[in-house]
Amino acid sequence: MEISEIQQNLLRKLPSVDYMLEIVKTDEFFIDIPKSVIVDSIRRTIENVRNQIINKSGDITEKEISGILEITKIIESVKNIAFNILDPNLKRIVNATGVVVHTNLGRSLISSDAIEQLTLISSRYSNLEFNLETGKRGSRYSAVDEVICEITGAEASMVVNNNAAAVLLCLETISAGKEVIVSRGELVEIGGSFRIPDVMAKSGGILKEVGSTNRTHVRDYEGAIDNETGLLLKVHTSNYSIVGFTASVSLKDLVTLGKRYHIPVMEDLGSGTFIDFSRYGLVKEPTVQESVQAGVDIITFSGDKLLGGPQAGIIVGKKRIIDEIKKNPLTRALRIDKMTLAALENTLKLYRDEEKALNKIPTLKMLTMPFNVIEAKADQLGKMLESINDPRLEVMLLDLSSKTGGGSLPIMDLPSKCVGIRIRGMSANVIEKFMRNNMPPVIGRIEDDIFIMDLRTIQEDELSIIEKSIDCILKKG
Ligand SMILES: *Cc1c(COP(=O)(O)O)cnc(C)c1O
């Protein structure tokens, strides 16, 4: 592109980095900002202005674009860039999707009690691996072992970084170099490239598929057992379900078969819950206690799905096998960190009193939230938005459903109350983008060109954030 004389003139007038550095010195905004960030922001601003000048068409008048060089505008831009550089990349957001255990949005919220404990343990020294009775080295797993066994009824337990790690570690310990029998209907893929066949390959186990996608019988497992068999594995199909002409082998039958042939039985429960959700009007998910009772040798599940704790993988089962797992050198690579451990201990202990757990663990609270409570929140948000009093804004209360998410309670929709937004002259896509770029971002969904926010996953103190952002979009739009 040819550059006109006017443009060349303007380019010559671009301030230098040194000049800008002198100017911003006197601005309070920059006092606590590292010099490297200021210099970077100035450079990027000057580059932007340069591009603006170059990209203007040649016949534009000097007056029309000289505003670009206004020093207050340039300083404003430096501030914006510096602010964005300093703003954390991992941000708090408002989850208006209605998906309670949303893997992309951080899965479970940690209860405030657990946060307190987490803060204390991470800001002070702790007995992480120190036995206060003997004064000698201790085990980090002892912080949660007792309570896990108490709640689940298991002989022994072990915790690692996440459930994927738990599955890998168990398979590697029990069945490396041996055959692992799995039903074809259970070779699941969880989001983020966790696939049972791939994890199996990495663990050194040899996958032996039995049955068909929709039907697997005890005789299928039995027919596949030979001298090479090291494990019978059952995987909870937590993010889908096979309906219609189906058959799968019950845990009890699988355990009986394993006992008869002296082959251990493992179950990857995926989500894992200590609570029978059917008692609260939700679809029944198998509980960890039921699997322990059925006599399964080794069970793995997540800490941050239905359990509502921090990211972790929990392994429970027979002491003999857990002891082997603890000796596996892989445990060091997959080990749980102290912040997680602090939050996990606190979360697990809430389960000693189910009512308390339902009340204090945000994931459980949101899942079992009575419809009228959600409705009241929706009414409140609706009124707040109505009071903005802008004729372009249309606010609707909608009966829709939320999802459990996180590969749990696969086909269940939870009836919920949503607030829908339409703004005259603005598409739902534009609203969605604006809300997503809000500080903090508000993540909702679009249906029929309406921007929809589900009140189940919106916290009480987040209503005003939404009100402000809608107000802001109307002022700008
Ligand atoms: C979610 C899930 C996993 C992985 O658990 P993470 O805690 O996310 O590592 C493994 N297996 C099943 C069946 C799952 O649902």
The ligand as an SDF file (V2000), in Angstrom:
LIG
                    3D

 15 15  0  0  0  0  0  0  0  0999 V2000
  -14.4150  -38.5560   34.5800 C   0  0  0  0  0  0  0  0  0  0  0  0
  -14.0200  -39.9590   34.4370 C   0  0  0  0  0  0  0  0  0  0  0  0
  -12.6780  -40.3340   34.4700 C   0  0  0  0  0  0  0  0  0  0  0  0
  -11.5690  -39.3190   34.6390 C   0  0  0  0  0  0  0  0  0  0  0  0
  -11.6440  -38.6930   35.8820 O   0  0  0  0  0  0  0  0  0  0  0  0
  -10.8080  -37.3500   36.1560 P   0  0  0  0  0  0  0  0  0  0  0  0
  -11.0140  -37.0880   37.6060 O   0  0  0  0  0  0  0  0  0  0  0  0
  -11.3960  -36.3220   35.2640 O   0  0  0  0  0  0  0  0  0  0  0  0
   -9.3970  -37.6340   35.8240 O   0  0  0  0  0  0  0  0  0  0  0  0
  -12.3650  -41.6580   34.3370 C   0  0  0  0  0  0  0  0  0  0  0  0
  -13.3340  -42.5970   34.1690 N   0  0  0  0  0  0  0  0  0  0  0  0
  -14.6500  -42.2720   34.1250 C   0  0  0  0  0  0  0  0  0  0  0  0
  -15.6560  -43.3600   33.9250 C   0  0  0  0  0  0  0  0  0  0  0  0
  -15.0360  -40.9480   34.2620 C   0  0  0  0  0  0  0  0  0  0  0  0
  -16.3230  -40.6120   34.2150 O   0  0  0  0  0  0  0  0  0  0  0  0
  1  2  1  0
  2  3  1  0
  2 14  2  0
  3  4  1  0
  3 10  2  0
  4  5  1  0
  5  6  1  0
  6  7  2  0
  6  8  1  0
  6  9  1  0
 10 11  1  0
 11 12  2  0
 12 13  1  0
 12 14  1  0
 14 15  1  0
M  END
$$$$
